Amino acid sequence: MRSLTTPPAIPAGTLAAGPQPVLGAPGDLVLRPWEPADAPAFYAAYQDPAIRRWHTRQPASEDQVRQWFEQYRRNWAQETGASWAVTHDGGEVLGRMAMGSLNLDDGVAGCAYWVLPAARGTGVAPRALAAVSAWVLGDAGFHRLHLDHSTRNQASCRVAVKAGFRLEGTKRSDAVHADGRHDMHLHARIRGDT
């Protein structure tokens, strides 16, 4: 066990003391933990060319999706991550929001997202990202939430900006995609940003 010269921003056990929250967002959006019945929708999302292009880790089957859902539950219990189904009023899956790279000592986390083709262009992604951000930087107690995306992914850049994530810079040749290495934009929100 390492010792810190400053107290942790979020004491260990704080998040796992309760269930992963269900979050609401404008337009009847409900962000909830994934359920086994969501596996077909989740797997189908990864058949979409845009999601496949920007998300290099892809499930091979619905069975693997259900294994991922179990890992998401363990991640919450271990305070290493959270993943939400973005739904219309708790039912139809519209997309995914995820939080990872949690550093409880410093109060820093990363996030990622995708939206199904039928829900694109309707504001689902920025509203859901804003809802996750409000919880992360509010009740959850984090100070900073960051995300990155390929500089070639203009749609993701628009989502980040609409949700209040400031562009902080470009990480050169930072990620490998199917068509080679990509520069990545780094965006972030910190507690107190408007």
N, C-alpha and C positions, 0 to 999 in steps of 0.2 A: 504494500500500500504506500502510495506516495503522499507526502505532506505538502500542503499548499501554504503559501504565505498570505493568501487572501481566502476568505470563505467562498465556497462554491456559489455560483449564481442560483443554481437550483439544487437543493440537497438531494442526494441519491434517495430513491424511493418515493419521491414526490409524485411523479407521473404515474408510476405503477400502483400507487395506493388506490387508484380508482380505475374504472373502465375507460377505454378510449372514448373521447367525447363524440357525440353526434352534434354536428354544427349546421346551422341554418344560414342561408344566403338569400338575397332578394330573388324574386321570380320563382318562388316555391322550390328552390334548390335545397336539398338535404344531403349533407356529407355524412356518411355512416361507415362503420367498419364493413369490410367485405364479408359476404355470406356465401356458403357453398353453392347456393342456387345461382349466384352471379357468375360462376365459372364459364358458362357458354358465352356470355356477353364479353367477358374479359378476354377470353381466347379469340373471339371473333374480332375484337379491336386490333389484335396484332396481325390480322390478315390485311388490314388497311395499309396501302403503300406508304402513306405519310407517317403513320405511327412506326412502321417497320424501318423507315429511313432514319428517323431521329432517335429511336430507342433500340440500341444494339442488343440488349438482353431481352430475349423473347421466349415465351413458353412454347414447348413442343406439343402439348396436348392439354385437354381440360383437366386430366388427372394431375399434370404438373402445376396447373393453375391452382388447384385445390391445395397442393403442397405449399405453394407460395402463400396462399391465404393463411395456412397454419403457421408459416414462418412470420407473417405479418403479426399474428397474435403473440408469438414468442418475442418478436422485436419490441412490442409494446410492453410486455411484462419485464423485459430486460432493459427497457428505456434506451433502446438503440434506434427506434424508428416508429412510424405510424403510416398507414395507408388507408385512404378513404375512397369509397365508391361515391362519385358525384351523381346524384339521382334527382329525378323529378319527383318531389314530394315523398321520397323514401322508396319509390318503386323503380321505374325504368332507369337503367344505368345510362348516364350521359358521358361519363369520363372518370378520370382518376386524379387524385391529389396524393402526393406522398411527401413525407418528411423523413430525412435521414441525416447521417453524419452528425448526430447529436453530441454536443460537448456541453455537459451539464455544468462543469466547472466554470467555463467561460460564458455560458448562456448563448451558444451559437448553434445553428442548425441549417441544413440545406433542404431544398424542396424541389419537386419535379411534378410534371403533369402531362396528361394527354386528354383529348376530347374526341369522342366518336364523330365520324363525318357528318351525321345528321344534325348534330348539335353545334357544329362549327359556325362561326359568324353570328351567333346569337348572344354573345356575351357570357356564356356559361363559364369559360375558363377564367376570365378576370374576376368574375363575381365569386367563384369558388376559391380562387387563390387569395382574394381579399379576405374571405371568411377564415381560411386557414391562418393567414398572416395575423389577423386580429386576435385569434385565440393564442397562437404561438407567442406573439409579442405582448399579450395581455395576461390572461389567466394562467397560461403555462409558465410564464416568467422568463422567457428567453429575451435576450437583448438584441440579437441580430439574426435575420433569416436571409439566406442567399440562394441564388439559383444560377445555373449557367445553361447556355444553349449554343448551338452552332451559329456562327455569324451568318450562315446561309439560311437559317430558319427565321425568316422575317415575321411569320405569324407568332412564334413563341416570343419574339422580342416585343411585339405589340401587346401581347397578354401581360408580360412582365411590367411594362411601362404603365398600362391601364390600371394595374393592381398596385401601383405606387412604388415599384422596385426601380431604383435609380441605376442607370448604367454606370458601372465603376471602371470598366476597362475591358481589354481584350487579352485573353490568355492564348498566346501563340502556339499553334500546333498541339493543342492540349488533349484532344480526344480522337479516337479512331472510329470512323464510321465505315460502312460497307464500301464507300468510294474513296477511302483514304483518310488521312489526317485532316482535322478541321481546327481552325481557330475558334475559340469559344468566347462569347460575351459573358461577363460576370455582372450580375445585378444583385442588389441587396436592399432590404428595408431594415431599419433599426427602430427600436422603441422610441416613440416620439416623432417619427416622420409623419407628415400629414399627407 
